[in-house]
Every structure is written in structure tokens, then in C-alpha cells.
Amino acid sequence: MSCKIESKLPEVGTTIFTVMSQLAAKCNAINLAQGFPSFDPPRALCDRIHHHFKNGANQYAPMSGVESLRIAIADKTNRLQGRVIDADRNITVSCGATEGLFCAIQAVVRPGDEVIVFDPAYDSYSPAVTLAGGITRHVPLEIEGNGADFAINWQRLSDTLNDKTRLIIVNFPHNPTGAILQYADLNRLAALIRDRDCYLLSDEVYEHIVFDGETHRSLLSHDELYERTMVVSSFGKTFHATGWKIGYCIAPAYLTDEFRKVHQFATFSICTPVQHGIADFLNSDPEFYEALPAFYQQKRDTFCRLLENSRFKLKPARSTFFQIVDYSDISDQDDLALAKHWTRDIGIASIPLSVFCQRAFTGTRLRFCFAKDDATLEAAATRLNRL
């Protein structure tokens, strides 16, 4: 007897990151597609994790996270965003940001609820909404200026809001465009939802990677927004350690309670010695994450300089470790087909922006990851400059 299952996610295939990384490996291409650094985490951090690994921190961690790590996160949040956080009631350590985002969505979204995302939207949001029985509403970011800047279209957001809107997912610093928010944007958002019964989920995994003297404006920094917000972040991006899958969610106590109800059955606890080691490093070496903007700005500037004589149109990214390029002067092929074509034929893997959009308004743009050593960036640029 053969059985046929009715998929809960019938329109979901293999994520584009897996597709492009597998293709890059098959073609022996330079992988500037998936967002992982080519350099190791800081040695002092690895030493602290090794210390705890050797000294008994190898059993279950508390469901909410190791206390010393939650305290370190609270201290960092107070110092950077001016938000006093209770380490016991407001912070939960998660298995990377992805699990944090999933649990947050499951915690508040009910069947029939609507969830607003901004396109291009990271691809884990909508499937989690669907699994919760919700409906995703896509609001495209506005392309401004010379076509390289992306911003919230406030009128379109206002028009999309309705009595069924349960959650708005905000992702700034924005992957993949590098857009950031100003404090005036937080005030506009607060005004739009002030009289509505909806919540906010803020994906801030690139919180420490903002360039050109700009400041990351977390929703944690805004008194009114914080009261209805779950903020998710990640140590993988901060410490060049995406494989560790350690993230966290900060939220008011009433939302943290609901988040933990899901989290305890999704993962329960996160790798204990890694949590202890990160706590030690946050306390002993805060200058590491304080130096990240300059570190990655140098990477961005190097990559952009190497492409100065290419046929691409680009404006240096404002945040994250991704650079968007417009290839419209090179090809009229759609971005997904071209990304695969260039991976096979010139040995450079990238991510097409259209896969993150319900409506493909970014069809001639690709995302390249510049979190790589300079030799890799130079080799990639040499191939791209030939186009």
C-alpha cells in the first residue's frame, strides 16, 4: 500500500541557499552566495568554549539559556540600546536566529491571522507563518534614489494593515539589501500600529554590522515599540561562527512566556559549553563586536573597489556583509537563471533577489557575500570584471 501525504508547505522547495551552495560545490565555484565568513571565530572565544567543554559544562543547559549568558546579553543590550532587560524574564537563548524566529511566529500567530513582511523577505518567515495557519502579506520595499536604496513604503504599509493583522516582521539591518532604519522610522511605525492589536518581530542578526558612522536603531531602543516586540539576534553572525547556531530572543515578559512555551518543545536547550564560552567572551572582550563595523566596512570597500571597472552598477552596502549589484548592463536574463549560469560558467555563486519577493521587482540584482578573505574577493572580482 502506498500512502500520499498532503504537504503542509506545498509551494516550498529546497531553500535557495542550499541550492546555490550545492551548485557552487559541484562546479568548484567561489561561493559568495550563502552568508558565512571564510575566517574563524576569535581564538580567545574558542579557548573559553574549550575550557568549559573540558570542565564539566556538558549536560543540559536551562531551557531559557545559561544564566551567565543571559546576564551578558542584558548588559550588552542596556549599554548599546539603553534598554534595561531582566535576564530571567526577558531573554531566551535559541538554536540560532532561525529557531528564534520560528518560535516567535508560532507563539503569537493563530489560524487566519495576517502577517506582514517586507520584500525582499528572508525565506524562513513565510513558511513559519503558513505552519501557524497564518497568511503572509507582502509589502515591497521602495527602491529610491539611483535604484540602490531600499526603504519602507509607509503608505503601502498603512494600506495593508487591517483588523486581521497579527504580526509585522521587521528585518533591519536588512538582508539582502543592507537597508537600515532611522529613529524617525521607529516613530512612524509606532504611530501606525498604536491603536491596533498587533505585535512586532524584529530580526536583528546584523545588529553589529552597520557602516559609515550610522547607528543600528533597534526596536529595543523605542519605549512604545518594545512593549509589543520580540527581537531576535544571533551570535553566529557576530562571532564568524554560523555553524554554532546560537541566537536569542528578547521580549517583554508576557511575550517571553509564550515564546518559551514553543521553544521548550522545539529545542529545549542549546549547546551548554558554547553558551558559557560566549558569556565569558562578551564580558572580557566587548571590543570585538564594537570593532565589527570597521572590520566589515573594510571588506565592503575592498570588494566595491575591486568592481570599480566592472559593468555592474552598485552603491556600497549600508549594513550586513552583503553587496547588491545590478547587472542590467551585462545581461537581460532573469536573476535566478543568471545566478545558476554564472556559477556553472564563470565559477561565481551568488543569490538572486527575486526569490525573496512575491513580486519580482528586483529582477536584475544579485547578492554577493563579502565576508571573505581578501584573496577570495580578489579572485571573485577578477572573474566578474571579465563580464
C-alpha positions in Angstrom: 0.0 0.0 0.0 1.3 3.4 -1.0 0.5 6.5 1.0 0.4 10.1 -0.2 0.9 12.9 2.3 -0.7 16.2 1.8 2.1 18.7 2.3 1.7 21.5 4.8 4.1 23.5 2.6 3.2 22.6 -0.9 4.8 25.6 -2.5 8.1 25.3 -0.6 11.1 23.6 -2.2 14.8 23.4 -1.1 16.0 26.8 0.1 17.9 28.9 -2.4 21.0 28.9 0.0 21.2 25.1 -0.2 20.6 25.1 -4.0 23.3 27.6 -4.7 25.9 26.3 -2.2 25.4 22.7 -3.6 25.8 24.1 -7.1 28.9 26.0 -6.1 30.5 22.9 -4.6 29.6 20.8 -7.7 31.1 23.4 -10.0 34.1 24.2 -7.8 32.9 27.8 -7.8 33.8 30.6 -5.4 30.8 30.7 -3.1 29.7 34.3 -2.5 26.1 33.1 -2.2 25.4 31.7 1.3 26.2 34.1 4.1 29.0 32.6 6.0 32.5 34.1 6.7 35.7 32.4 5.4 37.6 33.2 8.6 37.5 31.6 12.0 35.9 32.9 15.2 38.3 34.7 17.6 40.8 32.4 19.3 40.0 33.7 22.8 36.4 32.7 22.4 37.2 29.3 21.2 39.6 28.9 24.1 36.8 29.7 26.6 34.5 27.2 25.0 37.2 24.6 25.1 37.7 25.4 28.7 34.1 24.7 29.6 34.0 21.7 27.3 36.9 20.2 29.4 35.5 21.2 32.7 32.1 19.7 33.1 29.7 22.0 31.2 28.3 19.2 29.0 24.9 18.5 30.3 21.5 20.2 29.6 21.5 23.9 29.9 18.5 25.6 31.4 15.6 25.9 28.9 15.9 29.7 28.9 19.6 29.6 28.5 22.7 29.7 30.7 22.3 32.4 33.3 25.7 34.0 32.8 24.9 34.3 29.0 21.5 35.9 29.6 23.1 38.4 32.1 25.8 39.2 29.5 23.1 39.8 26.8 21.2 42.0 29.2 24.3 44.1 30.0 25.1 44.5 26.3 21.5 45.5 25.5 21.5 48.1 28.2 24.8 49.5 27.1 24.0 49.7 23.4 20.3 50.3 23.2 19.5 51.9 26.6 17.0 49.1 27.4 17.1 47.6 30.9 16.4 43.9 30.5 15.6 41.3 33.1 17.9 38.3 32.3 15.4 35.9 33.8 12.1 37.3 32.4 13.1 38.8 29.1 15.8 36.7 27.4 15.7 33.2 25.9 18.7 31.6 24.2 17.7 29.8 20.9 19.2 27.4 18.4 20.3 30.2 16.1 18.1 33.0 14.9 16.1 30.7 12.7 14.6 28.8 15.6 14.0 32.0 17.5 12.1 33.4 14.5 10.1 30.2 14.2 9.1 30.1 17.9 8.2 33.8 17.9 5.8 33.3 15.0 4.3 30.2 16.4 3.8 31.9 19.7 1.5 34.7 18.5 0.1 33.8 15.1 -3.2 31.9 15.0 -5.2 30.4 12.1 -6.5 33.1 9.8 -4.2 35.8 11.2 -2.3 38.0 8.7 1.5 38.7 9.0 3.2 41.5 7.1 6.7 41.0 5.7 8.8 43.4 3.7 10.1 42.1 0.3 12.8 41.1 -0.3 12.0 39.0 2.7 14.2 36.3 4.3 12.8 33.0 3.2 12.2 31.4 6.6 9.4 33.9 7.5 6.5 32.9 5.3 6.8 29.1 5.8 6.6 29.6 9.6 3.6 31.8 9.1 1.9 29.1 7.0 2.7 26.4 9.5 1.0 28.5 12.2 -2.1 28.8 10.0 -1.5 32.4 9.1 -1.5 34.4 5.9 1.6 36.3 4.7 1.1 39.8 3.2 4.0 41.1 1.3 4.8 44.8 1.3 7.7 45.6 -1.2 10.4 47.9 0.0 10.6 51.1 -2.1 13.5 51.4 -4.4 14.8 55.0 -4.0 17.4 57.3 -5.4 19.6 55.7 -8.1 17.9 52.4 -7.6 20.3 51.2 -5.0 18.5 52.3 -1.8 15.5 50.4 -0.3 13.1 51.9 2.2 9.7 51.1 3.8 6.8 52.5 1.8 4.7 53.8 4.7 1.6 54.4 2.7 1.6 50.9 1.3 2.2 49.5 4.8 -0.7 51.6 6.1 -3.0 50.3 3.3 -2.0 46.7 4.1 -2.8 46.9 7.8 -6.2 45.7 8.8 -8.1 44.1 11.7 -6.6 40.7 10.8 -3.0 41.9 11.1 -1.5 40.0 14.0 2.3 40.5 13.4 4.7 42.7 11.4 8.1 41.2 10.8 10.8 43.8 10.6 14.4 42.9 9.4 16.9 45.8 9.8 19.8 45.8 9.2 18.1 44.3 6.2 19.2 41.1 4.5 19.6 41.2 1.5 19.5 44.9 0.7 21.5 46.4 3.6 18.8 49.0 4.3 18.7 50.4 7.8 16.2 52.3 9.9 16.4 55.7 11.4 14.8 56.7 14.7 12.1 58.6 12.8 11.2 55.3 11.1 10.5 53.8 14.5 8.3 56.7 15.4 6.3 56.3 12.2 5.9 52.6 12.8 4.7 53.3 16.4 2.1 55.8 15.1 0.8 53.3 12.5 0.1 50.5 15.0 -0.6 52.5 18.1 -4.4 51.7 18.0 -4.0 48.2 16.6 -3.9 44.8 18.3 -0.8 43.5 16.6 2.8 42.6 17.5 6.2 43.1 16.1 9.0 40.6 15.4 12.4 42.2 14.7 15.1 40.2 13.0 18.3 42.0 14.0 21.0 39.4 13.4 23.3 42.0 11.7 22.9 44.4 14.7 26.7 44.9 14.9 27.4 45.3 11.2 26.4 48.9 10.2 28.7 51.2 8.2 29.7 54.8 7.5 29.2 56.0 11.1 25.5 55.0 11.2 23.9 53.6 14.3 21.7 50.5 14.5 18.3 51.6 15.6 16.9 48.5 17.4 13.2 48.3 18.2 14.5 47.7 21.7 15.5 51.4 21.9 11.9 52.6 21.4 9.8 52.5 24.6 6.4 52.2 22.8 7.5 49.6 20.3 9.4 47.5 22.8 6.1 46.7 24.7 4.9 44.6 21.8 8.1 43.4 20.2 10.2 40.2 20.1 13.7 40.9 19.0 15.8 38.0 17.6 19.5 38.1 17.1 22.4 35.8 16.5 26.0 35.2 17.8 26.8 33.3 14.6 27.0 36.5 12.5 28.7 38.5 15.3 31.5 35.9 16.0 32.1 34.5 12.5 30.6 31.2 13.7 27.4 30.5 11.8 27.8 26.7 12.4 27.3 27.1 16.1 23.7 28.1 15.8 23.4 30.2 18.9 20.8 33.0 18.9 18.5 34.7 21.4 15.1 36.4 21.7 14.5 39.5 23.8 10.9 40.3 24.6 8.6 41.7 27.4 7.8 39.1 30.0 4.3 38.3 28.6 5.7 37.6 25.2 8.7 35.7 26.6 6.3 33.4 28.4 4.5 32.5 25.1 7.8 32.2 23.2 9.2 29.7 25.8 6.1 27.6 25.6 7.0 26.8 22.0 10.8 26.9 22.4 10.8 24.2 25.1 9.2 21.7 22.7 11.1 22.8 19.6 14.7 22.6 21.0 14.5 22.9 24.8 18.2 23.7 25.5 21.2 24.9 23.5 24.8 23.7 23.5 26.0 24.3 27.1 29.8 24.8 26.7 29.3 27.2 23.8 26.9 29.3 25.9 29.3 29.5 28.8 32.2 30.4 26.4 30.2 33.2 24.7 29.2 34.6 28.1 32.9 34.8 29.1 33.9 36.4 25.9 31.1 39.0 25.9 32.3 40.1 29.3 36.0 40.1 28.6 36.2 41.3 25.0 33.4 43.7 24.2 35.8 45.5 21.8 35.4 42.6 19.4 31.8 43.3 18.4 32.5 47.0 18.8 35.1 46.7 16.0 32.9 44.7 13.7 31.6 47.8 11.7 35.1 48.9 10.8 36.2 45.3 10.0 33.3 44.6 7.6 33.4 48.1 6.1 36.9 47.4 5.0 35.7 44.2 3.4 32.9 46.1 1.7 35.2 48.8 0.5 37.7 46.3 -0.8 35.0 44.4 -2.8 33.4 47.6 -4.2 36.9 48.9 -5.2 37.7 45.7 -7.0 34.5 46.0 -9.0 35.0 49.7 -9.9 36.0 48.8 -13.5 33.3 46.2 -14.0 30.0 46.7 -15.8 27.9 46.3 -12.7 26.0 49.2 -11.1 26.2 49.3 -7.3 26.1 51.5 -4.3 28.1 50.4 -1.3 26.0 48.4 1.2 24.9 50.4 4.3 25.0 47.3 6.5 25.3 43.5 6.7 28.0 41.6 4.8 26.2 41.5 1.5 26.6 43.7 -1.5 23.8 44.1 -4.0 24.8 44.6 -7.7 22.7 45.5 -10.7 23.7 43.5 -13.8 21.3 45.2 -16.3 24.1 46.5 -18.4 25.5 43.0 -18.8 22.5 40.7 -19.3 18.7 40.7 -19.6 18.5 37.2 -18.2 16.3 36.7 -15.1 18.3 36.7 -11.9 17.8 33.1 -10.8 18.8 31.7 -14.2 21.7 34.0 -14.4 23.0 33.2 -10.9 23.0 29.5 -11.8 24.5 30.2 -15.2 27.4 32.2 -13.7 28.0 29.6 -11.1 28.5 27.0 -13.8 30.3 29.0 -16.4 32.4 31.6 -14.6 32.7 29.9 -11.2 31.0 32.6 -9.0 27.9 31.7 -6.9 25.5 34.5 -5.8 21.9 34.8 -4.5 19.2 36.2 -6.8 17.0 38.8 -5.0 13.7 37.8 -6.8 13.4 34.5 -4.8 12.8 36.7 -1.7 9.9 38.6 -3.3 6.3 37.7 -4.0 6.6 40.1 -7.0 9.9 40.1 -8.8 10.6 43.8 -8.8 14.4 43.2 -8.3 14.9 41.0 -11.4 18.3 42.4 -12.4 20.0 42.3 -8.9 22.2 39.7 -7.3 23.6 39.5 -3.7 27.2 38.7 -3.1 28.7 37.9 0.3 31.9 39.8 1.1 32.6 38.1 4.4 35.6 36.5 2.8 39.4 36.9 3.0 40.8 39.4 0.5 42.3 36.7 -1.7 38.9 35.2 -2.3 37.4 38.6 -3.0 40.2 39.4 -5.5 39.7 36.1 -7.3 36.0 36.6 -7.5 36.4 40.2 -8.8 38.8 39.1 -11.4 36.2 36.8 -12.9 33.3 39.3 -12.5 35.3 42.1 -14.2 35.6 39.9 -17.3 31.8 40.0 -17.9 
